[in-house]
Amino acid sequence: MIENKFIFEKDAISLYRSKDVTEIEKDVETIFKDNSKIFPKKKNSKILLKPNFNNDLNSMTGNSTDLRILVGVLKSLKKRGYKNITIADGPNCGINHIGIDVFSRLCITSIAKMFNVKLINLNFEPGKLVDLSTGKVEIAKICLESDFIINLPKLKTHVEAKITIACKNYIGCFKGTEKRKIHDNLPLNIVSIANIIKTDLIIVDGLIGMEGRGPGDGIPKKVGVIISGHDPFITDFLCSKLMGLDYKKLPYLNIAIEKGYLTSKDIEVLSKVERIAKFKKGNKTLLDRILLNNFFIGIRFSNTFEKFFNKGFLPWLLFKLRVKQDKYILEDMNIKNMKVKENLSKEEIQKIDNCLKAYCPIKLKTIGDKDCLMCMYCYQILPSLIEVDGDLGNIKMQNKRFGKYIRED
């Protein structure tokens, strides 16, 4: 349900409150209807969806784009007859080098098959060199050649960039370790990238955001909103205020102001906006400053040292020191069956029903249905009421790290 509309000089941003899957799909459909004039007329136009699938932490952790929104977008596109749809992202350097299939773990592979759309890992796509402030960097060509791009970022704080929403989401378009070159001057390069890649529509996933040490080691934050716009700078500008953050302390937004992408009128509009949540900041530690620089990153991904950073004591130590944000589990989840536990009370059964209505991306009515994606959203919300037959693998680690925040009302 639309709650507010913010009219900036070059864009109007809409804010929706969405409490369950039905409302999410209705809100996404409203966004499509309101933007009907900007969609391509040709049904075979190349439409690119750029979500945030940085690593294998699912949406319940606040890390990746919510499947409920992705499914809503695909339904609205298919309803309009579009035939050439691609979901694309390039997961981060660390998980990419280990060889973990992020798309499979996040159930994106299953969703792409369900809707008969293409799914590509941008790390392995044909590339093209583009000029950034720190030199030439290779980007996946499809991100420059698509007819219509829908940016589907997550509402998150970030240790290095301070926030990661529409502008920074495009770093996933760069191939492999090329992403690290961008960090030589991250604020200026974020601004450059947002100009290099054409944005047609932005749908921000603010259902469950992440605060603190994002993008991978923060805390899930339930906000329950979807935000739609067209201009990545204005969208991020507004989101910073909605998150309770000061744009003056966000370097790339200040560069955008200096370059005229955000105007004095935009600043005036923002001054009247009330925050909808208070996100904790993701501040850099001294170790972050030392070990997240490109000299160290170059050593980490070199042929000589990479194996030491992927397994054993060193990655465990860096994770404990909170320099390495991600603790990857190599064993995939292998679930044979899920079902509701026996002898539940009426109140517990009602909790299960409410959970499915709120969280199941494909709107199943029973736990363990044959069409289940195994996204594990319901299990992460109500683990004590659901019986699992099989190995939880990476989900077990996610529940241990984030479970108490996921289950908070």
Buried (B, 14 or more C-beta within 10 A) or exposed (E): EBEBEBEBEEBBBBBBBBEBBEBBBBBBBBBBEBBEEEBBEEEEBBBBBBBBBBBBBBBBBBBBBBBBBBBBBBBBBBEEEBEBBBBBBBBBBBBBBBEBBBBEBBBBBBBBEBBEBBBBBBBEBEBBEBEBEBEEBBBBBBBBEBBBBBBBBBBBBBBBBBBBBBBBBBBBBBBBBBBBBBBBBBBBBBBBBBBBBEBBBBBBBBBBBBBBBBBBBBBBBBBBBBBBBBBBBBBBBBBBBBBBBEBEEBBBBBBBBEEEBBBEEBBEBBEEBEEBBEBBBBEEBEEBEEBBEBEEBEBBBEEEEBEEBBEEEBBEEBBEEEBBBBBBBEEBBEBEEBEBEEEEEEEBEEBBEEBBBBBBBBEBEEBBEEEBBBBBBBBBBBBEBBBBEEBBBBBBBBBEBBBEBBBEE
